[in-house]
């Protein structure tokens, strides 16, 4: 597993971004896509149909883009079968392993912003803002979901390293490390990167 200062052994063409809800997977994936000229597929947009109903075509769509040569996406819906499709094809996994206060603040800010702006996310869906933090149903309460899955990747990555030895993993422990890593990759690639943007859609 590589850290922020370790050089990549190659320039990846297929990338997964892992992290708890609110860590900024989608925002980072978009920036890397621009830097390395990759297709960014927001996997939430494939999963959620109108009315937040799971799309029956989800895995077929995942298989379709995973068969391409160049892409980046968020590492999500592993319980829905994406591991079997994406992980064998991916070359690089970036793990946003940020401190709890950082991801908690980001998630609250994102949820409130989405509710206030009523911005369409995927297929006509819009978040309900504060109601997503107040529901008694833990599967509908985004804060409860974040708490329940906070240590998911720390528990999974040792096994993933054994099962997918071809996969290079970079562990970034703070947003400052992520910015340092991005700058070093941009310099190595001979490109420039835009400064970070606050995006309410980041996952």
KOLVEXBA-438528 format. One record per atom (N, C-alpha, C): y, z, x. Coordinates in steps of 0.1 Angstrom, whole numbers, plus 5000, padded with zeros to 4 digits. Example, Ala and Ser with C-alpha at 12.3 -4.5 7.8 and 13.67 -1.06 7.14 Angstrom:
2
494350785132;495550785123;496750785132;497850715128;498950715137;500050795129;
This chain:
203
498850005009;500050005000;501250005009;502249915006;503349895015;504549985009;505450015018;506650095014;507849995015;509050055013;510249975012;510549895025;510149955037;510549905050;509449815056;508249795049;507249715054;507449575050;507349475060;507549335057;506349285049;506549195040;505549125033;504749035042;503449025041;502748935049;502848785045;503348755034;503548625029;504548625018;504948505013;505848495002;505148474989;505048574981;504248564969;504648464958;503748404951;504048314940;503648364927;502848474926;502548534913;502648684915;503448744907;503948884909;503848964896;503349084897;503349184886;504349304890;505049354880;505949464882;505549574873;505149684879;504549804872;505549914872;505450004862;506250124861;506250174847;506650304846;506750364833;507850304825;507850314812;508950264803;510250314808;511250224809;512550264813;512850254828;511850214836;512050204850;512750084854;512849984846;513549864849;512749744853;511549734848;510649624852;511149494849;511649474836;512149344832;513349304840;514349394842;515449354850;515149314864;514249394871;513849354884;513049224884;512149204875;511449074874;512348954873;513448974865;514348864864;515048834877;515448934885;516148914897;515148854908;513948904908;512948844917;512648694914;512548664901;512348534897;513448434902;514648484901;515748404906;515748394921;515348494928;515348494943;514248404948;513048404942;511948334947;511648204939;512448174929;512248064921;510948064913;510648174906;509448194899;509848194884;508848154876;508948164861;508848304857;509848364850;509748494845;509248494830;508148554828;507548564814;507748704810;508548734800;508648864794;507448884785;506548964790;505248984783;505449054769;506549134767;506849184754;507049074744;507648964748;507948854739;506648784734;505648794742;504348734738;503548824729;503748954731;502949054723;503549074709;504849094708;505449134696;505849014687;505149004675;505548904665;506648964656;507048894646;508048944637;507649074630;508549164629;508249294623;507449384633;507549354646;506849434656;505249424654;504849314648;503349294646;502749234658;501749284663;501049214675;500649074671;500948984680;500548844678;499048824682;498448754673;496948724675;496748624687;497848554691;497748454702;498048514715;498248644715;498848714727;498048684740;496748714740;495948694752;495748544756;495748454746;495748314749;496948274756;498148324752;499348294758;499448354772;498848474774;498848534787;497948444797;496848404792;495948314800;496648184804;497348134794;498048004797;499048014808;499948114808;500948124819;500248174832;499248254831;498548314843;497848194851;497548094844;496947974851;497947894859;499247914857;500247844864;500247894879;500947824887;500947864901;502047964905;503147964897;504348044900;504848124888;504748254889;505248334878;505448484882;506148554874;506348694875;506448754861;505848874859;505848934846;505649084848;505949154837;505749304837;504249334835;503849434842;502449474842;502249574830;501949514818;501849594806;500649554798;500349624787;499349594778;497949584784;497749674794;496449674801;495349704792;495649794782;494549824772;494249704763;495149604763;494849484754;494149374761;493849394774;493049294781;493749224792;495049254795;495749174804;495249194819;494649314822;494149334835;493149224840;492249194830;491249094834;491848954836;492948934830;493548804831;494548794843;495448884844;496648884853;496248924867;495549044868;495349104881;494549014891;493548944887;492848854896;493748744902;494748704894;495548594898;496748634906;497248754903;498448804910;498248824925;499348804932;499248824947;500048944951;501048984944;501849104947;502049184935;501949314936;502349414926;503449504931;504549514924;505649604928;505549724918;505449844924;505349964916;506650044917;507350054906;508550134905;508150274902;507950354912;507550494911;508750584912;509650584902;510850654903;510750794899;511650884903;511651024898;511851034883;511251134877;511351154863;512851154857;513751224863;515151224858;515751084858;515351004867;515950864868;515450784856;514150784854;513550694843;513950754830;514050884829;514450944816;515850904812;516750914821;518150874818;518150724815;517450644822;517450504819;516950464806;515850534802;515250504789;516150554777;516750664778;517750714768;518850614767;519450574778;520650484778;520250354772;519050304776;518550174770;518350174755;517750284751;517450294737;518650304728;519650384733;520950404726;521650274725;521650204737;522350074737;521749964728;520449964728;519849864719;520149894705;520150024701;520350064687;521850034684;522750054693;524150034690;524549894689;523949814698;524349664698;523549584688;522349634684;521449564674;521149424680;520949424693;520649294699;519249254696;519049124693;517649084690;516849084703;515649134703;514849144715;513849024715;512749034707;511848924707;511448894692;511448764689;510948714676;511648794664;512948814665;513648874654;513649024654;512949084663;512849234663;514049294670;514449414664;515549494669;515149634669;515449714680;515149854680;516049934671;515550054667;516350134658;517150244665;517350224678;518150324685;517650464685;518450564681;518050704682;516850734674;516550654664;515250684656;514050664664;514150584675;512950564684;512750684693;513750784692;513550904700;513251024692;513251004678;513151124669;511851124661;511151014661;509951004653;508951104657;508251164647;507151254649;505851184654;505851054652;504650984656;504850944671;503951004680;504150984694;504050834698;503350754690;503250614693;504550534690;505450594682;506650534678;507850604685;507650714691;508750794698;508650754712;509650674716;509650614730;509750724741;510350834738;510450944748;509051004750;508451024738;507051084739;506150994746;506250864743;505450764750;505650764765;506850774769;507150774784;506550894790;506651014783;506051134789;504551124790;503951064780;502451054780;501950964790;502750864794;502250764804;502950774817;503650884820;504450904832;503650894845;502350944844;501550934857;500450834856;500550734847;499550634845;499250554858;500350514864;500150424876;499650494888;500150624890;499650704901;498150724900;497650734888;496250754886;495450624887;496050514884;495350384884;495350314897;496350324905;496450234917;495350254927;494950384930;493850394939;492550304935;492250314922;491150234917;491450084918;492650044914;493049904915;492949854929;493349934939;493249884952;491849854956;490849934951;489449904954;488949784947;489349774934;488849664926;489449524929;490749524934;491449404937;492049404951;491149404961;491649414975;492549304980;492549194972;493449084976;494949114972;495149214964;496449234958;497349324967;498449264972;499449344980;500249434970;500349554974;501149654965;502249704973;503449704967;504649764973;505149874963;505249994969;505650114961;507050144965;507950144954;509350174956;509650304948;510250404955;510350534949;511650574944;512650484945;513950514939;514750384938;515650364928;516450244927;517050204940;517450294948;518150264961;517150194970;515850234970;514850164977;514650024972;514650014959;514449874953;515649784958;516849834958;517949744963;517749714978;517349804986;517049775000;515949675001;514949684994;513849594994;514249454990;515049444980;515549314975;516349254986;517249324992;518149275002;517249215014;516249295018;515449245029;514649125025;514149115013;513448995009;514348875008;515548895003;516548785002;516848735016;517048825026;517348785039;516248705045;514948755043;513848685048;513648545042;514048535030;513948405022;515148315024;516248365031;517348285033;518148265020;518148355011;518848334998;519748464996;520648454986;521448564983;520948624969;521248744967;520848804954;522148864947;522048854934;523148904926;523049064926;524249134924;524149274923;523449314911;522949444910;522249484898;523049484886;522549454874;523249454862;522549554852;523349614844;522849694834;522449614822;521149614819;520649534808;519849624798;520249614786;519549704776;518149654773;517749544778;516449494775;515449534786;515949594797;515049624808;513949724803;512749694808;511549784804;510949844816;
